[in-house]
Amino acid sequence: MYPLYISRFITLILLFTGLLLSLSSWAFDLQIVDQKGNPVKNAVVSIPEGDIKAVNSVPAIMDQVKRQFKPLVLAVEEGRAVVFPNSDNIRHHVYSFSEPKKFQIKLYKDQPEKPIKFEQGGVVVLGCNIHDSMIGYIFVSPWPSFKISPESGRVSFETNPKEIAIWHPWIAGLEKPEIISFSELKKNDFKIQLLLTPPKQVKKLKNKFNKYYDK
């Protein structure tokens, strides 16, 4: 028979261990791959439930570097502002005709005067009125829990949801996230395969001064 203080100590250890085990059972890890089995970057994975109770007051950044939007895909919650710095030494004219947020920032360099707030959920496709090859995407999430897949294609969540929502700009015709049940995800060993159609690379043209340029 253990003394009382030892028994209490053992009980606390058991309770703490049980708590850790229960917490770990809530977490899960999944991987996004393409039709060839390669890891997929820039997929937006969301848990399609819950309300956004607090919006990040720090504006997210969609930069422009070497005539490309950086990052290619940016995910923000509804109500968050985004700033569009221009890190190139040329002017850009950023715009979007997408229904969730139609806007334009006319020819500018460096930093625009103020950020733009994205208040309606959905996918906002970005372009540049000067450089047609520039395309970027802002996924405005109506849900509080979402992540963008890195080079490894792996994301993890500290929850046990009923469904998963996924979106990628290279899925043809997918304007809204695809919903996948958590039971289906388990059957597929927590791996999601996407049929992607990457855009054709823009060829660099050569002018009479033997310098390459993009449109």
VODO-755411 format. One record per atom (N, C-alpha, C): residue in three letters; x negated, y negated, z negated. Coordinates in steps of 0.2 Angstrom, whole numbers, plus 5000, padded with zeros to 4 digits. Example, Ala and Ser with C-alpha at 12.3 -4.5 7.8 and 13.67 -1.06 7.14 Angstrom:
<sites>
ala493450284961ala493850224961ala493450164961ser493650114965ser493250054964ser493650004961
</sites>
This chain:
<sites>
met499650065000met500050005000met499649945000tyr499749895005tyr499349835005tyr499549785000pro499149744998pro499349684994pro499849644998leu500249604995leu500749564998leu500449515003tyr499949485002tyr499649435006tyr499349465013ile499149525012ile498849565018ile499449585022ser499949605019ser500549625023ser500849565027arg500849515023arg501149455027arg500649435033phe500049435032phe499549425037phe499649465043ile499749535042ile499849585047ile500449565051thr501049545047thr501649535050thr501549475055leu501249425053leu501049365057leu500749385063ile500249425063ile499849445069ile500349485073leu500749525071leu501149565075leu501649515079leu501949465075leu502449425078leu502049375083phe501449355082phe501049315087phe500949355093thr500749425092thr500649465098thr501249475102gly501849485099gly502449495102gly502649435106leu502449375103leu502649315107leu502249305113leu501549325112leu501149315118leu501349365124leu501549425122leu501749475127leu502449445130ser502849415126ser503449395129ser503349335134leu502849295132leu502749235136leu502449255143ser501949305142ser501649335148ser502149365153ser502649395150ser503149425154ser503549375159trp503549315156trp503949265160trp503549235166ala502849245166ala502449225171ala502349275177phe502349245183phe502249295189phe501849255194asp501449295198asp501049275203asp501249295210leu501249255215leu501449285222leu500949255227gln500949285233gln500549265238gln500949255244ile500749205248ile501049195255ile500549215260val500749255265val500349275270val500749265277asp500349265282asp500649255289asp500749325292gln500949325298gln501149385302gln500549435303lys499949405302lys499349445303lys499049465296gly499449445290gly499149465284gly498649415281asn498549355284asn498049305282asn498449265277pro498049235271pro498349195267pro498549125270val499149105267val499449045271val499348985266lys499048925268lys498948865265lys499548815267asn499748775262asn500248725263asn500948745263ala501048805260ala501748825260ala502048795253val502648765253val502948735247val503448795244val503248815238val503648865235val503948835229ser504648845228ser505048805223ser505448855220ile505648835214ile506148875210ile506848835211pro507248855215pro507848815216pro508348815211glu508248785205glu508648785200glu508448725195gly508848695191gly508648645186gly508748575189asp508748525185asp508848455187asp508148415185ile508048365189ile507448325187ile507548275182lys507248285176lys507448245171lys506948185170ala506348195173ala505848145172ala505448135179val505348075181val505048065188val504348045186asn503848065189asn503148045188asn503047975191ser502847925186ser502847855188ser502247835192val501747885192val501147875196val501247885204pro501247845208pro501347865215pro500947915218ala501247965222ala500848015225ala500447975231ile499948015234ile499547985239ile499548025245met499747995251met499648025257met499247975261asp498548005262asp498047965265asp498047975272gln497647935276gln497447945283gln496747935284val496447995286val495748005286val495548035293lys495148005297lys494948025304lys495548045308arg496047995308arg496648005312arg497048065310gln497048085304gln497448135302gln497748115295phe498448145294phe498648135287phe498348185282lys498148155276lys497848195271lys498248185265pro498548245262pro498548315265pro499048315270leu499048375274leu499548385279leu500248395276val500348425270val500948435267val500848405260leu501348355258leu501348325251leu502048345248ala502048365242ala502648385239ala502748335233val503348305232val503548265227val504248275225glu504448255219glu505048265216glu505548205218glu506148215219glu506648165220glu506448105216gly506448045219gly506347985215gly505647955214arg505147995216arg504447975216arg504247935222ala503747885220ala503547845225ala502847875228val502747855235val502147875238val501847815241val501147815240val500747765243val500347795249phe500347745255phe500047775261phe499347735262pro498847745259pro498247705260pro497947725267asn497547685270asn497247695277asn496547695276ser496247755276ser495447765274ser495047755281asp495447745287asp495047745293asp494847665294asn494447655299asn494247595300asn494647565306ile495147595308ile495647575313ile496347565310arg496747525313arg497447515311arg497947575312his498347595308his498847645309his499547615308his500047645311his500747625310his501147685308val501247695302val501647755299val502347745300tyr502747795302tyr503447795302tyr503747865301ser504347865300ser504747925300ser505447915302phe505747955306phe506447955308phe506848005304ser506548045299ser506948095296ser507448065292glu508048105291glu508648085288glu508448065280pro508148105277pro508048095269pro507648025268lys507248005273lys506947935272lys506647915279lys507047865281lys506847825287lys506447765285phe505847755288phe505447695286phe504947685291gln504547635291gln503947615295gln503547565291ile502847575292ile502447535289ile502047505295lys502147445297lys501847425304lys501147415303leu500747405309leu500047405309leu499747375303tyr499247415300tyr498947395294tyr498247435293lys497847405289lys497247435287lys497247435279asp496747475276asp496647475269asp497347505266gln497647465261gln498147485257gln498747445259pro499347475260pro499947435261pro500147395255glu500647355255glu500847305250glu501147345244lys501547395245lys501847425240lys502047505242pro502147545237pro502347615239pro503047625241ile503147675244ile503847695246ile504147745242lys504747735239lys505147785235lys505547835239phe505447895238phe505847945241phe506347975236glu506947955237glu507547975233glu507948025235gln507948045241gln508348105243gln507948165245gly508248225243gly507848285244gly507848305251gly507348335254gly507248355261gly506548355263val506548365270val505848365273val505848295277val505248265276val505148195279val504548205284val504648205290val504148215295val503748145296leu503148135296leu502748075297leu502448075304gly502348015306gly502048005313gly501647935312cys501247925317cys500947865318cys501147835325asn501347775326asn501547745332asn500947735337ile500347735334ile499747725338ile499447785340his499447835336his499047895337his499547955337asp499747975343asp500348035343asp500148095340ser499448115340ser499248175337ser499348175329met499448125326met499548125319met500248145317ile500248195313ile500848225310ile500748245303gly501148225299gly501148245292gly501848255289tyr501848285283tyr502548305280tyr502548295273ile503148265271ile503248255263ile503848295262phe503748345257phe504348385255phe504648355248val505248325249val505548295243val505948345239ser505748365234ser506048425230ser506648395226pro507248435226pro507748415222pro507748455215trp507248495215trp507048535209trp506448515205pro506448525199pro505848505195pro505148555196ser505248615198ser504748665198ser504548685205phe503948665207phe503748675214phe502948675215lys502748705219lys501948705220lys501848715228ile501248695230ile500948705237ile500448755237ser500448805241ser499948855241ser499248825243pro498748855240pro498048835242pro497848875247glu497148875249glu496848925254glu496948995252ser497049015246ser497149085244ser497849105246gly498349055246gly499049075247gly499349095241arg499049095235arg499349115229arg499549055225val500149065222val500449025217val500749065211ser500749025206ser501049065200ser501549015196phe502049045193phe502449005189phe502549035182glu502748995177glu502849015170glu503549025169thr503949065173thr504649075172thr504849145175asn505449155174asn505749215177asn506349195181pro506349175187pro506949145191pro507349195194lys507949175196lys508349225200lys508149225208glu507949165210glu507749155217glu507149115218ile506849115224ile506249075226ile506449045232ala506248975233ala506348945239ala505648925242ile505548935249ile504948925252ile505048895259trp504548845260trp504548805266trp503848795269his503748795275his503148785279his503248745285pro502848695287pro503048655293pro502948695299trp502548755299trp502448795305trp502948855306ile503448855302ile504048905303ile504548865308ala504548895314ala504948865319ala505748855317gly505948795317gly506748785316gly506948785309leu506448795304leu506548795297leu506548725294glu507148695294glu507248625291glu507348625284lys507648675281lys507748685274lys507348745271pro507248745265pro506848805262pro507248865263glu506948915264glu507248985264glu507249015257ile507849045255ile507949065249ile507849145249ile507449165244ile507249235243ile507449255236ser507749315235ser507949335229ser507349365225phe507349355218phe506749375214phe506749455215ser507249485215ser507249565216ser506949585223glu507049545228glu506749565234glu506049545234leu505849495230leu505149475229leu504749535226lys505049565221lys504749615217lys504649675222lys505149695226lys505149755231lys504549745235asn504349685237asn503849665242asn503149655238asp503149675232asp502549675228asp502249595227phe502749555227phe502649485226phe502249455231lys502349475237lys502049445243lys502549425248ile502549365251ile502949335256ile502649335262gln502949365268gln502649355274gln503049305278leu502649255281leu502949205286leu502749215293leu503249205297leu503049205304leu502949125306leu502249115307leu502049045309leu501849035316thr502048975318thr501848955325thr501448895324pro500748895324pro500348835323pro500348795329pro500348725328pro500348675334pro499748685338lys499848665344lys499248675349lys498748615347gln498148625347gln497648575346gln497548525351val497548465349val497548405354val496748405357lys496748405363lys496048405366lys495748335366lys495148325365lys494848265365lys494648245372leu494848185373leu494748155380leu494048115380lys493748115386lys493148085387lys493248025391asn493047965389asn493047905393asn492447885397lys492447835401lys491847825405lys491247805401phe491347785395phe490747775391phe490447835388asn490647895390asn490447955387asn490647965379lys491147935377lys491347945370lys491947975370tyr492048025365tyr492648055364tyr493148015360tyr493748025362tyr494347995358tyr494948035358asp495348025353asp496048055352asp496547995354lys497048025357lys497547975358lys497847945352
</sites>
